[in-house]
Amino acid sequence: MKSFRTADFNDDIQTIDTSNSGTHSSFGDKIANLAMEPILALRASLNAFGFRRYNRATTSTTNRHGIGNDVAGHLVLSSALNGEDSLATTHTNIKTSFLADLVGKDAGQTDRQYRLYTKHLKRVFDVLICLMLLPIVTPIILGAWTLVKREGGPGFFSQDRVGRDGRIFRCLKLRTMRVDAEERLKQLCASDPKVAHEWHTYQKLANDPRISKLGGFLRETSIDELPQVFNVLRGDMSIVGPRPFMPSQDELYKNAGGSHYYSLRPGVTGLWQVEGRGNTKFIDRVRYDNEYANKLSFVSDVCLILKTAKVVVCKTGC
């Protein structure tokens, strides 16, 4: 078995492939023999059949060997599996938790490859892309800024967002809402329970009356997010990454199982933007972020950039 050293656990995490573990009994014995060793279950190995096999094996083995909560193995799962129905039946004697940042990769990508890209090459990639985009996006930003200013109020809008390691930064966008947007949101939620429920579930409104006509166009074409290239150059964000969220959403994000976010820079685009867009529940946005972290690689980032371009051209809108 291959061992992994992680920042979250001091123990070596042992890998058991649930898709090819022999008989239920021998599989259970492998778990029992690990004693206190945490068990890493790779995302590629865990399917509904694998969970059922794991449950049956641990049920019989822990009873046979007298393993209780104090000595049972620790099953560590990729956070992309959070919400799987099969997890609801995992044997209670085995402690189960999620480790989103364990390796953050598919089984085919090595730890070294993952660290090399996330710690070094991803930042180089971000800067190069921004330098290539600046001559193109700068005139667009200035033109849109002028149009927004003509409507009254500031052309840019900046708001606190949670970045890597929990650091707060100012996320820059072109203003798409009316100047009194925050106050109007409070009034809408207070006067209409349906609006309050929609905001709590999605953290956005489908038909948001706070958005101006010009703002709607800027959002539909994603022009409003172009100023974030400057956030990327400053090192606050990445071209591709998790969806940045507000400090007020921090507990909501953690409760939804999004612990991986804090080891990555939030992205201008990402899996949520191209797969979910505007009609996605907040908990599903977290799931998209977890999935992104577990598939993170240079190839996946390039694919998401290309998909983003397709989404913007097709005007599917945010």
TIBA-409826 format. One record per residue (C-alpha): residue in three letters; x, y, z. Coordinates in Angstrom, 2 decimals, always signed. Example, Ala and Ser with C-alpha at 12.3 -4.5 7.8 and 13.67 -1.06 7.14 Angstrom:
2
<node aa="Ala" px="+12.30" py="-4.50" pz="+7.80"/>
<node aa="Ser" px="+13.67" py="-1.06" pz="+7.14"/>
This chain:
318
<node aa="Met" px="+0.00" py="+0.00" pz="+0.00"/>
<node aa="Lys" px="+1.14" py="+3.50" pz="-0.77"/>
<node aa="Ser" px="+1.36" py="+6.05" pz="+2.05"/>
<node aa="Phe" px="+0.67" py="+9.76" pz="+1.89"/>
<node aa="Arg" px="+1.81" py="+12.50" pz="+4.29"/>
<node aa="Thr" px="-0.65" py="+15.36" pz="+4.62"/>
<node aa="Ala" px="-0.79" py="+18.77" pz="+6.25"/>
<node aa="Asp" px="-4.04" py="+17.88" pz="+7.98"/>
<node aa="Phe" px="-2.97" py="+14.59" pz="+9.58"/>
<node aa="Asn" px="+0.30" py="+13.62" pz="+11.21"/>
<node aa="Asp" px="-0.34" py="+9.98" pz="+10.34"/>
<node aa="Asp" px="+0.51" py="+8.16" pz="+7.17"/>
<node aa="Ile" px="-2.69" py="+7.57" pz="+5.25"/>
<node aa="Gln" px="-2.96" py="+4.04" pz="+3.91"/>
<node aa="Thr" px="-4.74" py="+3.39" pz="+0.62"/>
<node aa="Ile" px="-7.20" py="+0.54" pz="+0.19"/>
<node aa="Asp" px="-8.78" py="+0.05" pz="-3.22"/>
<node aa="Thr" px="-12.36" py="-0.95" pz="-2.45"/>
<node aa="Ser" px="-12.95" py="-2.02" pz="-6.03"/>
<node aa="Asn" px="-10.38" py="-4.83" pz="-5.86"/>
<node aa="Ser" px="-9.97" py="-6.08" pz="-2.32"/>
<node aa="Gly" px="-10.70" py="-9.79" pz="-2.62"/>
<node aa="Thr" px="-13.31" py="-11.39" pz="-0.38"/>
<node aa="His" px="-15.32" py="-9.44" pz="+2.17"/>
<node aa="Ser" px="-13.49" py="-11.23" pz="+4.96"/>
<node aa="Ser" px="-9.97" py="-10.56" pz="+3.67"/>
<node aa="Phe" px="-10.90" py="-6.95" pz="+3.00"/>
<node aa="Gly" px="-12.20" py="-6.59" pz="+6.52"/>
<node aa="Asp" px="-9.03" py="-8.17" pz="+7.92"/>
<node aa="Lys" px="-6.95" py="-5.60" pz="+6.05"/>
<node aa="Ile" px="-8.92" py="-2.86" pz="+7.76"/>
<node aa="Ala" px="-8.65" py="-4.50" pz="+11.17"/>
<node aa="Asn" px="-4.90" py="-5.04" pz="+10.81"/>
<node aa="Leu" px="-4.41" py="-1.33" pz="+10.21"/>
<node aa="Ala" px="-5.74" py="-0.71" pz="+13.74"/>
<node aa="Met" px="-5.36" py="+3.02" pz="+14.35"/>
<node aa="Glu" px="-3.98" py="+3.74" pz="+10.87"/>
<node aa="Pro" px="-6.27" py="+6.10" pz="+8.97"/>
<node aa="Ile" px="-7.49" py="+4.71" pz="+5.65"/>
<node aa="Leu" px="-7.57" py="+6.88" pz="+2.58"/>
<node aa="Ala" px="-10.27" py="+5.90" pz="+0.11"/>
<node aa="Leu" px="-9.41" py="+7.38" pz="-3.26"/>
<node aa="Arg" px="-12.30" py="+8.90" pz="-5.19"/>
<node aa="Ala" px="-11.64" py="+6.62" pz="-8.15"/>
<node aa="Ser" px="-12.04" py="+3.54" pz="-5.94"/>
<node aa="Leu" px="-15.24" py="+4.50" pz="-4.21"/>
<node aa="Asn" px="-18.53" py="+3.65" pz="-5.85"/>
<node aa="Ala" px="-21.84" py="+2.38" pz="-4.50"/>
<node aa="Phe" px="-20.65" py="-1.23" pz="-4.69"/>
<node aa="Gly" px="-17.42" py="-0.36" pz="-2.93"/>
<node aa="Phe" px="-19.28" py="+1.30" pz="-0.07"/>
<node aa="Arg" px="-21.59" py="-1.69" pz="+0.37"/>
<node aa="Arg" px="-18.60" py="-4.03" pz="+0.44"/>
<node aa="Tyr" px="-16.83" py="-1.76" pz="+2.93"/>
<node aa="Asn" px="-19.89" py="-1.62" pz="+5.18"/>
<node aa="Arg" px="-20.38" py="-5.40" pz="+5.22"/>
<node aa="Ala" px="-16.70" py="-6.06" pz="+5.80"/>
<node aa="Thr" px="-16.31" py="-3.58" pz="+8.64"/>
<node aa="Thr" px="-19.53" py="-4.67" pz="+10.32"/>
<node aa="Ser" px="-18.41" py="-8.29" pz="+10.58"/>
<node aa="Thr" px="-14.74" py="-7.58" pz="+11.21"/>
<node aa="Thr" px="-15.13" py="-4.98" pz="+13.94"/>
<node aa="Asn" px="-17.58" py="-7.24" pz="+15.76"/>
<node aa="Arg" px="-15.30" py="-10.27" pz="+15.38"/>
<node aa="His" px="-12.17" py="-8.44" pz="+16.53"/>
<node aa="Gly" px="-13.92" py="-6.39" pz="+19.19"/>
<node aa="Ile" px="-12.91" py="-3.10" pz="+17.62"/>
<node aa="Gly" px="-14.73" py="-0.12" pz="+19.11"/>
<node aa="Asn" px="-14.85" py="+3.59" pz="+18.46"/>
<node aa="Asp" px="-11.64" py="+4.17" pz="+20.40"/>
<node aa="Val" px="-9.47" py="+1.89" pz="+18.25"/>
<node aa="Ala" px="-11.32" py="+1.52" pz="+14.96"/>
<node aa="Gly" px="-9.67" py="+2.71" pz="+11.77"/>
<node aa="His" px="-10.24" py="+6.19" pz="+10.45"/>
<node aa="Leu" px="-11.79" py="+6.28" pz="+6.97"/>
<node aa="Val" px="-10.70" py="+9.44" pz="+5.18"/>
<node aa="Leu" px="-12.69" py="+10.34" pz="+2.08"/>
<node aa="Ser" px="-12.27" py="+12.84" pz="-0.69"/>
<node aa="Ser" px="-14.65" py="+15.76" pz="-0.06"/>
<node aa="Ala" px="-16.06" py="+15.23" pz="-3.55"/>
<node aa="Leu" px="-17.86" py="+12.24" pz="-2.01"/>
<node aa="Asn" px="-19.61" py="+14.42" pz="+0.57"/>
<node aa="Gly" px="-23.34" py="+13.92" pz="+0.14"/>
<node aa="Glu" px="-23.10" py="+10.42" pz="-1.33"/>
<node aa="Asp" px="-26.13" py="+8.39" pz="-0.23"/>
<node aa="Ser" px="-23.89" py="+5.39" pz="+0.43"/>
<node aa="Leu" px="-22.13" py="+7.27" pz="+3.23"/>
<node aa="Ala" px="-25.29" py="+7.31" pz="+5.31"/>
<node aa="Thr" px="-24.90" py="+3.58" pz="+5.96"/>
<node aa="Thr" px="-21.17" py="+3.54" pz="+6.72"/>
<node aa="His" px="-20.55" py="+1.43" pz="+9.82"/>
<node aa="Thr" px="-20.77" py="+3.54" pz="+12.97"/>
<node aa="Asn" px="-17.66" py="+1.97" pz="+14.53"/>
<node aa="Ile" px="-15.48" py="+3.50" pz="+11.83"/>
<node aa="Lys" px="-14.80" py="+7.21" pz="+12.11"/>
<node aa="Thr" px="-15.45" py="+8.85" pz="+8.75"/>
<node aa="Ser" px="-14.27" py="+12.30" pz="+7.74"/>
<node aa="Phe" px="-13.48" py="+14.28" pz="+4.62"/>
<node aa="Leu" px="-10.07" py="+15.49" pz="+3.57"/>
<node aa="Ala" px="-10.49" py="+17.74" pz="+0.58"/>
<node aa="Asp" px="-6.86" py="+18.76" pz="+0.36"/>
<node aa="Leu" px="-5.30" py="+15.35" pz="+0.84"/>
<node aa="Val" px="-3.95" py="+15.05" pz="-2.65"/>
<node aa="Gly" px="-6.58" py="+17.01" pz="-4.54"/>
<node aa="Lys" px="-6.18" py="+14.85" pz="-7.60"/>
<node aa="Asp" px="-7.41" py="+11.89" pz="-9.55"/>
<node aa="Ala" px="-5.66" py="+8.59" pz="-8.91"/>
<node aa="Gly" px="-3.51" py="+9.01" pz="-12.03"/>
<node aa="Gln" px="-1.81" py="+12.20" pz="-10.83"/>
<node aa="Thr" px="+1.12" py="+11.90" pz="-8.41"/>
<node aa="Asp" px="+1.59" py="+14.04" pz="-5.30"/>
<node aa="Arg" px="+4.69" py="+15.57" pz="-6.86"/>
<node aa="Gln" px="+2.85" py="+16.59" pz="-10.03"/>
<node aa="Tyr" px="+0.02" py="+18.06" pz="-8.00"/>
<node aa="Arg" px="+2.30" py="+20.09" pz="-5.71"/>
<node aa="Leu" px="+4.45" py="+21.28" pz="-8.61"/>
<node aa="Tyr" px="+1.44" py="+22.68" pz="-10.43"/>
<node aa="Thr" px="-0.51" py="+24.13" pz="-7.49"/>
<node aa="Lys" px="+2.49" py="+25.65" pz="-5.69"/>
<node aa="His" px="+4.47" py="+26.97" pz="-8.64"/>
<node aa="Leu" px="+3.29" py="+26.46" pz="-12.22"/>
<node aa="Lys" px="-0.32" py="+27.53" pz="-11.63"/>
<node aa="Arg" px="+0.83" py="+30.99" pz="-10.53"/>
<node aa="Val" px="+3.14" py="+31.32" pz="-13.55"/>
<node aa="Phe" px="+0.25" py="+30.23" pz="-15.77"/>
<node aa="Asp" px="-2.02" py="+32.89" pz="-14.20"/>
<node aa="Val" px="+0.44" py="+35.73" pz="-14.76"/>
<node aa="Leu" px="+1.15" py="+34.74" pz="-18.36"/>
<node aa="Ile" px="-2.58" py="+34.54" pz="-19.19"/>
<node aa="Cys" px="-3.22" py="+37.95" pz="-17.60"/>
<node aa="Leu" px="-0.37" py="+39.60" pz="-19.50"/>
<node aa="Met" px="-1.77" py="+38.17" pz="-22.73"/>
<node aa="Leu" px="-5.30" py="+39.36" pz="-21.90"/>
<node aa="Leu" px="-4.50" py="+42.89" pz="-20.69"/>
<node aa="Pro" px="-4.20" py="+44.54" pz="-24.15"/>
<node aa="Ile" px="-7.57" py="+43.02" pz="-25.08"/>
<node aa="Val" px="-9.60" py="+43.50" pz="-21.90"/>
<node aa="Thr" px="-8.33" py="+46.95" pz="-20.85"/>
<node aa="Pro" px="-10.23" py="+48.87" pz="-23.60"/>
<node aa="Ile" px="-13.35" py="+46.79" pz="-22.85"/>
<node aa="Ile" px="-13.09" py="+47.56" pz="-19.14"/>
<node aa="Leu" px="-12.62" py="+51.29" pz="-19.76"/>
<node aa="Gly" px="-15.55" py="+51.41" pz="-22.18"/>
<node aa="Ala" px="-17.87" py="+49.56" pz="-19.81"/>
<node aa="Trp" px="-16.68" py="+51.69" pz="-16.87"/>
<node aa="Thr" px="-17.63" py="+54.85" pz="-18.81"/>
<node aa="Leu" px="-21.14" py="+53.53" pz="-19.52"/>
<node aa="Val" px="-21.68" py="+52.54" pz="-15.88"/>
<node aa="Lys" px="-20.50" py="+55.96" pz="-14.68"/>
<node aa="Arg" px="-23.08" py="+57.65" pz="-16.92"/>
<node aa="Glu" px="-25.84" py="+55.88" pz="-14.97"/>
<node aa="Gly" px="-24.60" py="+57.56" pz="-11.79"/>
<node aa="Gly" px="-22.46" py="+56.24" pz="-8.98"/>
<node aa="Pro" px="-19.05" py="+54.56" pz="-9.13"/>
<node aa="Gly" px="-18.02" py="+52.56" pz="-12.18"/>
<node aa="Phe" px="-16.24" py="+49.88" pz="-10.19"/>
<node aa="Phe" px="-17.55" py="+47.82" pz="-7.31"/>
<node aa="Ser" px="-15.26" py="+46.18" pz="-4.78"/>
<node aa="Gln" px="-16.29" py="+43.86" pz="-1.99"/>
<node aa="Asp" px="-14.55" py="+41.71" pz="+0.59"/>
<node aa="Arg" px="-13.99" py="+38.09" pz="-0.40"/>
<node aa="Val" px="-12.29" py="+35.21" pz="+1.38"/>
<node aa="Gly" px="-9.03" py="+34.19" pz="-0.27"/>
<node aa="Arg" px="-6.41" py="+31.52" pz="+0.24"/>
<node aa="Asp" px="-5.67" py="+30.68" pz="+3.88"/>
<node aa="Gly" px="-8.76" py="+32.67" pz="+4.87"/>
<node aa="Arg" px="-7.17" py="+36.02" pz="+3.98"/>
<node aa="Ile" px="-9.68" py="+38.76" pz="+3.14"/>
<node aa="Phe" px="-9.14" py="+40.72" pz="-0.07"/>
<node aa="Arg" px="-11.09" py="+43.26" pz="-2.10"/>
<node aa="Cys" px="-12.57" py="+41.64" pz="-5.21"/>
<node aa="Leu" px="-12.91" py="+44.12" pz="-8.07"/>
<node aa="Lys" px="-15.80" py="+44.12" pz="-10.55"/>
<node aa="Leu" px="-17.69" py="+46.55" pz="-12.75"/>
<node aa="Arg" px="-20.77" py="+47.72" pz="-10.89"/>
<node aa="Thr" px="-23.92" py="+45.98" pz="-12.14"/>
<node aa="Met" px="-26.32" py="+46.84" pz="-9.31"/>
<node aa="Arg" px="-27.93" py="+50.03" pz="-8.17"/>
<node aa="Val" px="-26.03" py="+52.06" pz="-5.60"/>
<node aa="Asp" px="-28.42" py="+51.14" pz="-2.76"/>
<node aa="Ala" px="-28.31" py="+47.39" pz="-3.54"/>
<node aa="Glu" px="-27.45" py="+46.18" pz="-0.02"/>
<node aa="Glu" px="-30.22" py="+48.18" pz="+1.60"/>
<node aa="Arg" px="-32.74" py="+47.03" pz="-1.01"/>
<node aa="Leu" px="-31.80" py="+43.39" pz="-0.38"/>
<node aa="Lys" px="-32.55" py="+43.75" pz="+3.32"/>
<node aa="Gln" px="-35.92" py="+45.33" pz="+2.51"/>
<node aa="Leu" px="-36.80" py="+42.62" pz="-0.02"/>
<node aa="Cys" px="-35.95" py="+39.79" pz="+2.39"/>
<node aa="Ala" px="-37.87" py="+41.45" pz="+5.22"/>
<node aa="Ser" px="-40.99" py="+42.04" pz="+3.13"/>
<node aa="Asp" px="-41.15" py="+38.79" pz="+1.14"/>
<node aa="Pro" px="-40.51" py="+35.36" pz="+2.79"/>
<node aa="Lys" px="-40.09" py="+33.74" pz="-0.65"/>
<node aa="Val" px="-37.29" py="+36.14" pz="-1.52"/>
<node aa="Ala" px="-35.67" py="+35.52" pz="+1.87"/>
<node aa="His" px="-35.82" py="+31.75" pz="+1.29"/>
<node aa="Glu" px="-34.39" py="+32.08" pz="-2.21"/>
<node aa="Trp" px="-31.50" py="+34.19" pz="-0.94"/>
<node aa="His" px="-30.78" py="+31.75" pz="+1.90"/>
<node aa="Thr" px="-30.79" py="+28.76" pz="-0.50"/>
<node aa="Tyr" px="-28.96" py="+30.21" pz="-3.50"/>
<node aa="Gln" px="-27.21" py="+33.28" pz="-2.02"/>
<node aa="Lys" px="-28.56" py="+35.16" pz="-5.06"/>
<node aa="Leu" px="-31.89" py="+36.07" pz="-6.64"/>
<node aa="Ala" px="-33.05" py="+34.77" pz="-10.03"/>
<node aa="Asn" px="-34.85" py="+37.98" pz="-10.99"/>
<node aa="Asp" px="-32.87" py="+40.45" pz="-8.94"/>
<node aa="Pro" px="-34.53" py="+43.90" pz="-9.10"/>
<node aa="Arg" px="-31.30" py="+45.47" pz="-7.86"/>
<node aa="Ile" px="-29.53" py="+44.79" pz="-11.18"/>
<node aa="Ser" px="-29.63" py="+47.64" pz="-13.70"/>
<node aa="Lys" px="-30.39" py="+47.07" pz="-17.38"/>
<node aa="Leu" px="-26.76" py="+47.70" pz="-18.32"/>
<node aa="Gly" px="-25.68" py="+45.54" pz="-15.39"/>
<node aa="Gly" px="-27.73" py="+42.66" pz="-16.73"/>
<node aa="Phe" px="-25.87" py="+42.84" pz="-20.04"/>
<node aa="Leu" px="-22.49" py="+43.03" pz="-18.30"/>
<node aa="Arg" px="-23.34" py="+39.95" pz="-16.26"/>
<node aa="Glu" px="-24.71" py="+38.01" pz="-19.21"/>
<node aa="Thr" px="-21.47" py="+38.55" pz="-21.11"/>
<node aa="Ser" px="-19.26" py="+38.27" pz="-17.96"/>
<node aa="Ile" px="-17.71" py="+41.65" pz="-18.80"/>
<node aa="Asp" px="-18.38" py="+42.71" pz="-15.20"/>
<node aa="Glu" px="-15.72" py="+40.24" pz="-13.99"/>
<node aa="Leu" px="-12.93" py="+41.36" pz="-16.33"/>
<node aa="Pro" px="-11.38" py="+43.73" pz="-13.73"/>
<node aa="Gln" px="-10.55" py="+40.64" pz="-11.69"/>
<node aa="Val" px="-7.49" py="+40.18" pz="-13.91"/>
<node aa="Phe" px="-5.92" py="+42.80" pz="-11.62"/>
<node aa="Asn" px="-6.81" py="+40.65" pz="-8.60"/>
<node aa="Val" px="-5.03" py="+37.78" pz="-10.34"/>
<node aa="Leu" px="-1.92" py="+39.88" pz="-11.00"/>
<node aa="Arg" px="-1.86" py="+40.93" pz="-7.34"/>
<node aa="Gly" px="-1.98" py="+37.29" pz="-6.28"/>
<node aa="Asp" px="-5.41" py="+37.46" pz="-4.64"/>
<node aa="Met" px="-7.06" py="+35.23" pz="-7.23"/>
<node aa="Ser" px="-6.32" py="+32.68" pz="-9.92"/>
<node aa="Ile" px="-7.68" py="+32.52" pz="-13.47"/>
<node aa="Val" px="-9.34" py="+29.19" pz="-12.58"/>
<node aa="Gly" px="-10.35" py="+28.21" pz="-9.07"/>
<node aa="Pro" px="-13.20" py="+27.94" pz="-6.56"/>
<node aa="Arg" px="-15.95" py="+30.55" pz="-6.61"/>
<node aa="Pro" px="-14.95" py="+33.43" pz="-4.25"/>
<node aa="Phe" px="-17.40" py="+33.94" pz="-1.41"/>
<node aa="Met" px="-18.07" py="+36.71" pz="+1.11"/>
<node aa="Pro" px="-16.82" py="+36.58" pz="+4.72"/>
<node aa="Ser" px="-20.46" py="+36.43" pz="+5.86"/>
<node aa="Gln" px="-20.78" py="+33.12" pz="+3.99"/>
<node aa="Asp" px="-17.76" py="+31.54" pz="+5.68"/>
<node aa="Glu" px="-19.66" py="+29.37" pz="+8.17"/>
<node aa="Leu" px="-22.24" py="+28.45" pz="+5.53"/>
<node aa="Tyr" px="-19.43" py="+27.31" pz="+3.25"/>
<node aa="Lys" px="-17.71" py="+25.27" pz="+5.96"/>
<node aa="Asn" px="-20.99" py="+23.64" pz="+7.00"/>
<node aa="Ala" px="-21.52" py="+22.60" pz="+3.38"/>
<node aa="Gly" px="-18.22" py="+20.70" pz="+3.45"/>
<node aa="Gly" px="-16.03" py="+23.17" pz="+1.60"/>
<node aa="Ser" px="-12.81" py="+22.96" pz="+3.62"/>
<node aa="His" px="-10.57" py="+22.65" pz="+0.54"/>
<node aa="Tyr" px="-11.24" py="+26.26" pz="-0.49"/>
<node aa="Tyr" px="-8.70" py="+27.74" pz="+1.90"/>
<node aa="Ser" px="-5.68" py="+26.08" pz="+0.29"/>
<node aa="Leu" px="-6.45" py="+27.50" pz="-3.17"/>
<node aa="Arg" px="-6.79" py="+30.95" pz="-4.67"/>
<node aa="Pro" px="-10.39" py="+31.65" pz="-5.71"/>
<node aa="Gly" px="-10.86" py="+31.86" pz="-9.46"/>
<node aa="Val" px="-12.21" py="+34.31" pz="-12.01"/>
<node aa="Thr" px="-13.80" py="+31.24" pz="-13.57"/>
<node aa="Gly" px="-14.17" py="+27.64" pz="-12.51"/>
<node aa="Leu" px="-16.29" py="+24.54" pz="-12.60"/>
<node aa="Trp" px="-19.27" py="+26.28" pz="-10.97"/>
<node aa="Gln" px="-19.26" py="+29.05" pz="-13.57"/>
<node aa="Val" px="-19.32" py="+26.70" pz="-16.56"/>
<node aa="Glu" px="-21.46" py="+23.88" pz="-15.15"/>
<node aa="Gly" px="-23.85" py="+25.54" pz="-12.71"/>
<node aa="Arg" px="-24.03" py="+29.23" pz="-13.58"/>
<node aa="Gly" px="-26.95" py="+31.12" pz="-12.01"/>
<node aa="Asn" px="-29.46" py="+28.43" pz="-11.07"/>
<node aa="Thr" px="-27.30" py="+26.50" pz="-8.61"/>
<node aa="Lys" px="-27.92" py="+26.11" pz="-4.88"/>
<node aa="Phe" px="-25.13" py="+27.30" pz="-2.61"/>
<node aa="Ile" px="-24.43" py="+23.76" pz="-1.37"/>
<node aa="Asp" px="-24.04" py="+22.63" pz="-4.98"/>
<node aa="Arg" px="-21.58" py="+25.44" pz="-5.61"/>
<node aa="Val" px="-19.49" py="+24.00" pz="-2.78"/>
<node aa="Arg" px="-19.75" py="+20.55" pz="-4.36"/>
<node aa="Tyr" px="-18.47" py="+21.97" pz="-7.66"/>
<node aa="Asp" px="-15.53" py="+23.53" pz="-5.81"/>
<node aa="Asn" px="-14.73" py="+20.21" pz="-4.14"/>
<node aa="Glu" px="-14.87" py="+18.44" pz="-7.48"/>
<node aa="Tyr" px="-12.57" py="+21.04" pz="-9.00"/>
<node aa="Ala" px="-10.02" py="+20.58" pz="-6.21"/>
<node aa="Asn" px="-9.97" py="+16.81" pz="-6.67"/>
<node aa="Lys" px="-9.45" py="+17.08" pz="-10.44"/>
<node aa="Leu" px="-7.09" py="+20.05" pz="-10.34"/>
<node aa="Ser" px="-4.36" py="+19.90" pz="-12.97"/>
<node aa="Phe" px="-2.96" py="+22.01" pz="-15.80"/>
<node aa="Val" px="-5.12" py="+20.14" pz="-18.30"/>
<node aa="Ser" px="-8.31" py="+20.64" pz="-16.27"/>
<node aa="Asp" px="-7.61" py="+24.38" pz="-15.92"/>
<node aa="Val" px="-7.08" py="+24.77" pz="-19.68"/>
<node aa="Cys" px="-10.30" py="+22.85" pz="-20.35"/>
<node aa="Leu" px="-12.26" py="+25.10" pz="-17.98"/>
<node aa="Ile" px="-10.87" py="+28.23" pz="-19.65"/>
<node aa="Leu" px="-12.00" py="+26.92" pz="-23.05"/>
<node aa="Lys" px="-15.43" py="+25.99" pz="-21.65"/>
<node aa="Thr" px="-15.74" py="+29.46" pz="-20.12"/>
<node aa="Ala" px="-15.10" py="+31.05" pz="-23.51"/>
<node aa="Lys" px="-17.80" py="+28.85" pz="-25.02"/>
<node aa="Val" px="-20.28" py="+29.74" pz="-22.26"/>
<node aa="Val" px="-19.65" py="+33.47" pz="-22.68"/>
<node aa="Val" px="-19.99" py="+33.32" pz="-26.47"/>
<node aa="Cys" px="-23.25" py="+31.39" pz="-26.15"/>
<node aa="Lys" px="-24.46" py="+33.99" pz="-23.59"/>
<node aa="Thr" px="-25.81" py="+31.43" pz="-21.14"/>
<node aa="Gly" px="-25.39" py="+34.11" pz="-18.46"/>
<node aa="Cys" px="-24.64" py="+34.11" pz="-14.76"/>
